[in-house]
């Protein structure tokens, strides 16, 4: 049974975290100030079981007194549980109420805390390796620097929990409730976070390499500078998430929802974004080299300066996308939709644009040398000063396109439609090339060339 987070209490820890978040963020300075040193923890622990293993009877007495304290802080029989640095390895505390208890530095390895209540508990620096915390309530708990490697936190409640610098390697966090959790610099390598709720989570600089986040909810999460290489984010929801400067090399984002997410300066080399919803997302200066974006929705996305060299963009929707000075050399854009896309100064050398739709696209100054654009729709496109040397434009629709001062040296115009196109000032265009195209009466030609219909018959 999943434990719901307890929002009735507002602890000093929660207030402190809010205060920290309101201050200007500096990972080095703020992080160091927020996390006490091991020496501070050693000095702070004055519990009766420090470095000792309490007997079952003694532990039962501690829990009984703690229950009285929770019920009435002024109860003479009540006392907050102080188990700091206690030896509790393998202890059975299933469904125990340790709300606000002091367990800092405690050895809880392989303990049974299944469905226990530990909300706002002090677990700073605790050793919880392979501990069973299934369904436990850890809302607002202090788990900074805690070791949770291999721990079972499935369906646990960790909303607003502090896990700064904690280690959760191979931890099971499946379906856990972690809204607003603080995981700055935490180590979550190979962790299972499938279908976990991580909305508004703070994961700045966290290590999530090889982690499984499929189906996870990461709406508005802070993943700046996080390490997500080869992580599984398939079908994850990252709407409005900030992933700037993160590394997602080889990551799986198949069918992920990336609407309006920020991937500025992010490394996505060989990442799989097939079928991902990336409309209005910011990929400016991102490295998407050899990434798979087949069928991806990138309408109105910002890809300014992005490296998409050899990327697979077949059938992708890039309508009105900003690709200013983007590197698309060798990219596969076959069947892609790019109406009104901004490709000013973009590099499209040797790119495959067969059957792509580029109506009214802005390609002024673009480098399309040796690009394959056979059957592409470029109606009304702006190709002023574009480099089309050796480009394959067979059967391309260039009606009303602006090709002024474009370089068409060696371009194949066989069957291309140039009705209403403006070819004034083009360079490299020969009469032989023009004769193979479909030229209308309204096509504007260079002064030195004649309309094909007016060319005298050869003897």
C-alpha positions in Angstrom: 0.0 0.0 0.0 1.5 3.3 -1.0 2.0 5.9 1.7 0.7 9.4 1.0 2.9 12.3 2.0 2.2 14.1 5.3 1.8 17.8 4.7 0.4 18.7 8.2 3.7 19.6 9.7 6.2 22.2 8.6 9.6 21.3 10.0 12.5 23.6 10.5 14.3 21.5 7.9 11.7 22.3 5.3 11.8 26.0 6.2 15.6 25.9 5.9 15.5 24.3 2.5 13.1 26.9 1.2 15.4 29.6 2.5 18.3 28.0 0.7 16.4 27.8 -2.5 15.5 31.5 -2.3 19.1 32.5 -2.1 21.3 32.9 -5.2 22.4 29.4 -6.2 26.1 28.5 -6.2 26.7 24.7 -6.2 30.2 25.0 -4.6 29.5 27.5 -1.9 25.9 26.8 -1.1 26.3 23.1 -1.2 29.3 23.2 1.2 27.5 25.4 3.6 24.3 23.4 3.6 25.9 20.0 4.3 27.6 19.5 7.7 31.0 17.7 7.8 31.4 14.2 9.3 33.2 15.9 12.2 30.1 18.0 12.9 28.0 14.9 12.9 30.4 13.1 15.2 30.3 16.0 17.7 26.5 16.4 17.4 25.7 12.8 18.3 25.1 12.3 22.0 22.7 9.4 21.9 22.8 6.6 24.4 23.3 3.9 21.7 26.2 5.6 19.9 28.3 2.9 18.4 26.2 0.3 20.3 23.7 -2.3 19.3 20.5 -1.8 21.4 18.7 -4.9 22.7 15.2 -5.6 21.5 13.9 -4.6 24.9 15.8 -1.3 24.9 14.6 -0.5 21.3 11.0 -1.3 22.3 11.3 1.2 25.2 12.7 3.9 22.9 9.8 3.4 20.4 7.3 3.5 23.2 8.7 6.7 24.7 8.9 8.2 21.1 5.2 7.4 20.6 4.3 9.3 23.8 6.5 12.2 22.6 4.7 12.3 19.3 1.3 12.3 20.9 2.2 15.0 23.4 5.6 16.7 23.5 5.0 17.6 27.2 4.2 14.0 28.3 6.7 13.0 31.1 6.8 9.5 29.7 7.6 10.8 26.2 11.0 11.3 24.7 12.2 11.8 21.1 14.0 8.7 19.8 17.7 9.3 19.8 19.3 6.5 17.8 22.1 8.5 16.3 25.1 6.3 15.2 23.3 3.3 16.7 24.1 -0.2 15.3 20.7 -1.3 13.9 21.8 -3.6 11.1 19.1 -6.1 10.1 16.7 -4.7 12.7 13.0 -5.4 12.1 11.0 -2.1 12.4 8.3 -2.8 9.9 5.5 -0.2 10.1 7.3 1.5 13.0 6.6 5.2 13.7 9.9 7.0 13.7 8.5 10.4 12.7 11.1 13.1 13.5 13.4 10.6 15.2 17.2 11.1 15.3 18.8 8.3 13.2 21.7 10.3 11.9 24.8 8.2 11.2 22.9 5.0 12.2 23.8 1.7 10.7 20.5 0.5 9.2 21.9 -1.9 6.6 19.5 -4.6 5.5 17.0 -3.3 8.1 13.2 -3.9 7.6 11.5 -0.5 7.7 8.8 -1.5 5.3 5.9 0.9 5.4 7.4 2.7 8.3 6.8 6.4 9.1 10.0 8.4 9.0 8.7 11.8 7.9 11.1 14.6 8.9 13.4 12.1 10.5 17.1 12.9 10.8 18.9 10.3 8.7 21.9 12.4 7.8 24.8 10.2 6.9 22.9 7.0 7.8 23.9 3.7 6.2 20.8 2.2 4.6 22.4 -0.2 2.1 19.9 -2.8 1.0 17.4 -1.6 3.6 13.7 -2.4 2.8 11.8 0.9 2.8 9.0 -0.2 0.6 6.0 2.1 1.0 7.8 4.1 3.8 6.9 7.7 4.4 10.1 9.8 4.3 8.5 13.1 3.5 10.7 15.9 4.4 13.3 13.6 6.0 17.0 14.6 6.1 18.9 11.9 4.1 21.9 14.1 3.1 25.0 12.0 2.5 23.1 8.9 3.3 24.1 5.6 1.7 21.0 4.0 0.1 22.8 1.7 -2.4 20.6 -1.2 -3.3 17.8 0.0 -1.0 14.2 -0.8 -1.7 12.2 2.5 -1.9 9.5 1.3 -4.2 6.3 3.3 -3.6 8.0 5.3 -0.9 7.0 8.9 -0.2 10.0 11.2 -0.5 8.4 14.6 -1.3 10.7 17.5 -0.3 13.2 15.0 1.1 16.8 16.2 1.4 19.2 13.8 -0.4 22.1 16.2 -1.2 25.1 14.1 -2.0 23.3 10.8 -1.2 24.3 7.6 -2.9 21.4 5.5 -4.4 23.3 3.2 -6.8 21.0 0.4 -8.0 18.3 1.6 -5.6 14.7 0.6 -6.3 12.6 3.8 -6.5 9.9 2.5 -8.8 6.6 4.4 -8.5 8.0 6.4 -5.6 6.5 9.9 -4.9 9.4 12.3 -5.1 7.8 15.7 -5.9 10.2 18.5 -5.0 12.9 16.1 -3.8 16.4 17.5 -3.3 19.0 15.4 -5.1 21.8 17.8 -5.8 24.9 15.9 -6.7 23.3 12.5 -5.7 24.6 9.3 -7.2 21.7 7.4 -8.8 23.6 5.2 -11.3 21.6 2.2 -12.4 18.7 3.2 -10.1 15.2 2.0 -11.0 13.0 5.1 -11.2 10.3 3.7 -13.5 7.0 5.7 -13.3 8.4 7.7 -10.4 6.9 11.2 -9.7 9.8 13.6 -9.8 7.9 16.8 -10.7 9.8 19.9 -9.6 12.7 17.7 -8.4 16.1 19.2 -7.9 18.6 17.0 -9.7 21.3 19.5 -10.4 24.6 17.7 -11.2 23.1 14.3 -10.2 24.6 11.1 -11.6 21.8 9.1 -13.4 23.9 7.2 -15.8 22.2 3.9 -16.9 19.2 4.8 -14.6 15.8 3.6 -15.7 13.4 6.6 -15.8 10.9 5.2 -18.3 7.4 6.6 -17.7 8.8 8.9 -15.0 7.2 12.3 -14.4 9.8 15.0 -14.5 7.6 18.1 -15.1 9.6 21.3 -14.4 12.4 19.2 -12.9 15.9 20.8 -12.6 18.3 18.4 -14.4 21.0 21.0 -15.2 24.4 19.5 -15.6 23.0 16.0 -14.7 24.7 12.9 -16.0 22.2 10.8 -17.9 24.4 8.9 -20.3 22.6 5.8 -21.6 19.7 6.4 -19.2 16.3 5.1 -20.2 13.8 8.0 -20.4 11.4 6.4 -22.8 7.8 7.8 -22.4 9.0 10.1 -19.6 7.3 13.4 -19.1 9.8 16.3 -19.1 7.5 19.2 -19.9 9.2 22.5 -19.0 12.1 20.6 -17.4 15.6 22.3 -17.4 18.2 19.9 -18.8 20.7 22.6 -19.8 24.3 21.5 -19.9 23.4 17.9 -19.1 25.0 14.8 -20.7 22.6 12.3 -22.3 24.9 10.5 -24.7 23.2 7.4 -25.9 20.1 8.0 -23.8 16.8 6.6 -24.7 14.1 9.3 -25.0 11.8 7.3 -27.3 8.3 8.9 -27.2 9.2 11.1 -24.3 7.3 14.4 -23.8 9.8 17.2 -24.0 7.4 20.0 -24.7 9.1 23.4 -23.9 11.9 21.7 -22.1 15.4 23.3 -22.1 18.2 21.3 -23.6 20.5 24.2 -24.2 24.2 23.1 -24.5 23.2 19.5 -23.8 25.1 16.5 -25.1 22.7 14.1 -26.9 25.1 12.3 -29.2 23.5 9.1 -30.5 20.5 9.6 -28.2 17.2 8.1 -29.3 14.4 10.7 -29.6 12.3 8.8 -32.0 8.7 9.9 -31.7 9.5 12.3 -28.9 7.3 15.4 -28.5 9.8 18.3 -28.6 7.6 21.1 -29.7 8.9 24.5 -28.5 11.8 22.9 -26.8 15.2 24.7 -26.6 18.0 22.7 -28.2 20.2 25.7 -28.9 23.9 24.7 -29.2 23.0 21.1 -28.3 25.1 18.2 -29.6 22.6 15.9 -31.4 25.2 14.3 -33.7 24.0 10.9 -35.0 20.9 11.2 -32.8 17.7 9.4 -33.8 14.9 11.9 -34.2 12.7 9.9 -36.7 9.1 11.1 -36.5 10.0 13.5 -33.7 7.7 16.5 -33.1 10.0 19.6 -33.2 7.6 22.2 -34.3 8.7 25.7 -33.2 11.7 24.1 -31.4 14.9 26.2 -31.1 17.8 24.4 -32.6 20.0 27.4 -33.2 23.6 26.4 -33.6 22.8 22.8 -32.8 25.0 20.0 -34.2 22.7 17.5 -36.0 25.4 16.0 -38.2 24.4 12.6 -39.5 21.2 12.7 -37.4 18.2 10.7 -38.4 15.3 13.2 -38.9 13.2 11.2 -41.3 9.5 12.3 -41.2 10.2 14.7 -38.3 8.0 17.7 -37.9 10.2 20.8 -37.8 7.6 23.3 -38.9 8.6 26.9 -37.9 11.7 25.5 -36.1 14.7 27.7 -35.6 17.8 26.0 -37.2 19.9 29.2 -37.6 23.5 28.2 -38.3 22.7 24.6 -37.3 25.0 21.8 -38.6 22.9 19.3 -40.6 25.7 17.9 -42.7 25.0 14.3 -43.7 21.7 14.4 -41.8 18.7 12.3 -43.1 15.7 14.6 -43.4 13.9 12.5 -45.9 10.1 13.2 -45.8 10.7 15.7 -43.0 8.3 18.7 -42.6 10.0 22.1 -42.3 7.5 24.7 -43.5 8.6 28.2 -42.5 11.6 26.8 -40.7 14.5 29.2 -40.2 17.6 27.7 -41.8 19.6 30.9 -42.3 23.3 30.0 -42.6 22.6 26.3 -41.9 25.0 23.7 -43.1 23.2 21.0 -45.1 26.0 19.7 -47.1 25.3 16.1 -48.3 22.1 16.1 -46.3 19.2 13.9 -47.6 16.1 16.1 -48.1 14.3 13.9 -50.5 10.5 14.6 -50.5 11.0 17.0 -47.6 8.5 19.9 -47.2 10.2 23.3 -47.0 7.4 25.6 -48.0 8.4 29.2 -47.3 11.4 28.0 -45.4 14.2 30.5 -44.8 17.4 29.1 -46.4 19.2 32.4 -47.2 23.0 31.8 -47.1 22.5 28.1 -46.3 25.2 25.6 -47.5 23.3 22.9 -49.4 26.3 21.7 -51.4 25.7 18.2 -52.8 22.5 17.9 -50.8 19.9 15.5 -52.1 16.6 17.5 -52.5 14.9 15.4 -55.2 11.1 15.8 -54.9 11.4 18.3 -52.1 8.8 21.0 -51.9 10.5 24.4 -51.7 7.6 26.6 -52.8 8.1 30.2 -51.7 11.3 29.3 -50.0 14.0 31.9 -49.5 17.3 30.6 -51.0 19.0 33.9 -51.5 22.8 33.4 -51.7 22.3 29.7 -50.9 25.1 27.3 -51.9 23.4 24.7 -54.1 26.5 23.5 -55.9 26.1 19.9 -57.0 22.7 19.7 -55.3 20.1 17.1 -56.6 17.0 19.1 -57.3 15.3 16.7 -59.6 11.5 17.0 -59.5 11.8 19.7 -56.8 9.0 22.2 -56.4 10.6 25.6 -56.5 7.6 27.6 -57.4 7.9 31.3 -56.3 11.2 30.5 -54.6 13.7 33.3 -54.3 17.0 32.0 -55.6 18.7 35.4 -56.2 22.5 35.2 -56.2 22.3 31.5 -55.3 25.1 29.2 -56.6 23.7 26.5 -58.8 26.9 25.2 -60.3 26.5 21.6 -61.2 23.0 21.4 -59.7 20.6 18.9 -61.3 17.4 20.7 -62.1 15.8 17.9 -64.2 12.0 18.1 -63.9 12.2 20.8 -61.2 9.3 23.4 -61.3 10.5 27.0 -61.4 7.3 28.8 -62.1 7.4 32.2 -60.5 10.8 31.6 -59.1 13.4 34.4 -59.0 16.7 33.3 -60.6 18.2 36.8 -61.1 21.9 37.1 -60.2 22.4 33.3 -59.8 25.8 31.9 -60.6 26.8 28.6 -62.2 23.5 28.1 -64.0 23.9 27.0 -67.6 21.3 27.0 -70.4 21.6 23.2 -70.5 20.6 23.0 -66.8 17.7 25.3 -67.3 16.4 23.5 -70.4 15.8 20.4 -68.2 13.6 22.3 -65.8 10.0 23.5 -66.0 10.2 27.2 -66.4 7.1 29.4 -66.4 6.4 32.7 -68.1 6.6 34.4 -64.7 10.0 32.9 -63.9 12.7 35.6 -63.5 15.9 34.6 -65.3 19.4 35.9 -65.5 19.9 38.2 -68.5 22.3 35.8 -70.2 19.9 32.9 -70.3 16.8 32.3 -72.4 13.5 30.7 -71.4 13.6 27.1 -72.6 10.6 27.5 -74.8 12.4 30.3 -76.7 15.6 28.3 -77.2 16.1 27.8 -81.0 15.9 24.2 -82.1 19.3 22.5 -82.5 20.3 21.6 -86.1 
